[in-house]
Amino acid sequence: MDDQQTDAHDASLPRNKAELLERIQRSRSALEETLSSLSEEQALQAGPSGWSIKDHLAHLATWELGIVELLRHRPRFAAMQIEEAISQGKSEEEINDLIYRRHAKLSLSEVMNEFRTVHQQMLQTLGRLADEDIFKPYLHYLPEGSEGRRDPVINWIIGNTYEHFDEHHGYIRALLK
């Protein structure tokens, strides 16, 4: 889902941090189960879109890192190395292509390490938040004086964790067929 957030979240928002963490864990476990049986060849084989499983994992890690940094009150897009692209008004497709190209030369081992490390950072960061913190506006997490969305930050957490994992898990399963 990347940086998009939708009103579809509202109907089924987790009621608290524990429920959010449970949904993240369930989705992540399903994805990790699929990954556990992959050979390196399978992970590196490009699919019809040109992306390999490794590329999907690098993409997921990058967007999840952005939310980790946001929740830590740090510049999200700088951490993702897309700040310039954002300031230039690049489309989501162009930004995702930039992320793809930045990770293309990384080894599978490097990407897997980043994928797992960033997720641990997400869990640690969420662990330090109170229930009410996940419902604060996105704007709350930006530097003082910044402009930003007033929607609850949980929408971005969901969109860059379990919804995003599920979306790309579908792409990964399709690549394995």
C-alpha positions as CSV (number, residue, x, y, z in Angstrom):
1,M,0.0,0.0,0.0
2,D,3.0,2.3,0.4
3,D,2.1,5.8,1.3
4,Q,-1.6,5.5,0.4
5,Q,-4.1,5.2,3.2
6,T,-7.8,4.6,2.6
7,D,-11.0,4.9,4.4
8,A,-11.4,1.1,4.2
9,H,-9.3,0.9,7.4
10,D,-12.1,2.6,9.4
11,A,-14.5,-0.3,9.3
12,S,-12.0,-2.8,10.7
13,L,-9.4,-0.7,12.6
14,P,-7.8,-2.6,15.4
15,R,-9.3,-1.3,18.7
16,N,-5.9,-1.1,20.5
17,K,-2.2,-1.8,20.1
18,A,-2.5,-5.5,21.1
19,E,-5.0,-6.1,18.3
20,L,-2.8,-4.2,15.9
21,L,0.3,-6.2,16.9
22,E,-1.7,-9.5,16.6
23,R,-2.8,-8.6,13.0
24,I,0.8,-7.7,12.1
25,Q,2.1,-10.9,13.6
26,R,-0.5,-13.1,11.8
27,S,0.2,-11.5,8.4
28,R,4.0,-11.5,8.9
29,S,4.0,-15.2,10.0
30,A,2.1,-16.2,6.9
31,L,4.6,-14.3,4.7
32,E,7.6,-15.7,6.6
33,E,6.2,-19.3,6.2
34,T,6.2,-18.9,2.5
35,L,9.7,-17.4,2.5
36,S,11.1,-20.2,4.7
37,S,10.9,-22.8,1.9
38,L,12.4,-20.7,-0.9
39,S,15.6,-21.5,-2.6
40,E,17.9,-18.6,-3.5
41,E,17.1,-19.2,-7.2
42,Q,13.4,-18.8,-6.5
43,A,14.0,-15.6,-4.5
44,L,16.1,-14.1,-7.3
45,Q,14.0,-15.1,-10.3
46,A,12.3,-12.1,-11.9
47,G,8.6,-12.3,-12.5
48,P,6.6,-10.8,-15.4
49,S,6.7,-7.4,-13.8
50,G,10.5,-7.6,-13.6
51,W,10.5,-7.9,-9.8
52,S,11.8,-10.9,-8.0
53,I,10.8,-12.0,-4.5
54,K,13.9,-10.3,-3.2
55,D,12.7,-7.1,-4.8
56,H,9.3,-7.4,-3.1
57,L,11.0,-7.9,0.2
58,A,13.3,-4.8,-0.3
59,H,10.2,-2.8,-1.2
60,L,8.4,-3.9,2.0
61,A,11.3,-3.2,4.2
62,T,11.8,0.3,2.8
63,W,8.1,1.3,3.3
64,E,8.0,-0.3,6.8
65,L,11.2,1.6,7.7
66,G,9.5,4.9,6.7
67,I,6.8,4.3,9.3
68,V,9.3,3.2,12.0
69,E,11.1,6.5,11.5
70,L,7.8,8.5,11.4
71,L,6.8,7.0,14.7
72,R,10.2,7.9,16.1
73,H,9.5,11.5,15.0
74,R,12.3,11.4,12.4
75,P,12.2,12.3,8.7
76,R,10.4,9.4,7.1
77,F,11.2,10.0,3.5
78,A,14.9,10.8,4.2
79,A,15.2,7.4,5.9
80,M,13.7,5.8,2.8
81,Q,16.1,7.8,0.6
82,I,13.1,9.2,-1.4
83,E,13.0,12.7,0.0
84,E,14.0,14.3,-3.3
85,A,11.5,12.3,-5.3
86,I,8.8,13.3,-2.9
87,S,9.7,17.0,-3.1
88,Q,9.7,16.7,-6.9
89,G,6.1,15.3,-6.8
90,K,7.1,11.9,-8.3
91,S,4.3,9.4,-8.6
92,E,4.0,6.3,-6.4
93,E,5.1,4.2,-9.3
94,E,8.2,6.3,-9.9
95,I,9.1,6.2,-6.2
96,N,8.7,2.4,-6.1
97,D,10.9,2.2,-9.2
98,L,13.5,4.3,-7.4
99,I,13.4,2.0,-4.4
100,Y,13.7,-1.0,-6.7
101,R,16.8,0.4,-8.4
102,R,18.4,1.3,-5.1
103,H,18.1,-2.3,-3.9
104,A,18.7,-4.1,-7.2
105,K,22.4,-4.7,-6.5
106,L,22.0,-5.9,-2.9
107,S,22.4,-9.6,-2.3
108,L,19.5,-11.8,-1.1
109,S,21.2,-12.1,2.3
110,E,21.5,-8.3,2.6
111,V,17.8,-7.8,1.7
112,M,16.7,-10.5,4.0
113,N,18.7,-9.0,6.8
114,E,17.1,-5.5,6.2
115,F,13.7,-7.1,5.9
116,R,13.9,-8.7,9.3
117,T,15.8,-6.0,11.0
118,V,13.3,-3.3,10.0
119,H,10.5,-5.4,11.1
120,Q,12.1,-5.9,14.6
121,Q,12.5,-2.1,14.7
122,M,8.8,-1.7,13.9
123,L,7.8,-4.1,16.7
124,Q,10.1,-2.4,19.2
125,T,8.8,1.0,18.2
126,L,5.2,0.0,18.5
127,G,6.0,-1.7,21.8
128,R,7.0,1.7,23.3
129,L,3.7,3.3,22.2
130,A,0.6,3.6,24.3
131,D,-2.8,2.5,22.8
132,E,-3.8,6.1,22.3
133,D,-0.5,6.9,20.4
134,I,-1.5,4.8,17.5
135,F,-4.7,6.9,17.1
136,K,-2.9,10.2,17.1
137,P,-2.9,12.1,13.9
138,Y,-0.1,11.5,11.4
139,L,0.7,15.2,11.8
140,H,1.6,14.5,15.5
141,Y,4.7,12.5,14.4
142,L,6.1,15.2,12.1
143,P,8.5,17.9,13.2
144,E,6.8,20.9,14.9
145,G,5.6,23.4,12.3
146,S,5.2,20.7,9.6
147,E,2.0,20.3,7.6
148,G,0.5,16.9,7.2
149,R,-2.5,14.6,7.3
150,R,-4.7,14.7,10.4
151,D,-5.9,11.1,9.9
152,P,-4.9,8.6,12.6
153,V,-1.3,7.3,12.1
154,I,-2.7,3.8,12.5
155,N,-3.8,4.0,8.9
156,W,-0.2,4.3,7.8
157,I,0.9,1.6,10.2
158,I,-1.6,-0.8,8.8
159,G,-0.9,0.2,5.2
160,N,2.8,-0.4,5.6
161,T,2.6,-3.5,7.7
162,Y,-0.1,-6.2,7.5
163,E,-2.0,-4.8,4.5
164,H,1.2,-4.3,2.6
165,F,2.6,-7.8,3.7
166,D,-0.7,-9.4,2.5
167,E,-0.6,-7.5,-0.8
168,H,3.0,-8.6,-1.6
169,H,2.5,-12.1,-0.2
170,G,-0.1,-12.4,-3.0
171,Y,2.5,-11.3,-5.6
172,I,5.1,-13.7,-4.1
173,R,2.7,-16.6,-4.2
174,A,1.9,-15.8,-7.8
175,L,5.6,-15.8,-8.7
176,L,6.0,-19.2,-7.2
177,K,3.3,-20.8,-9.4
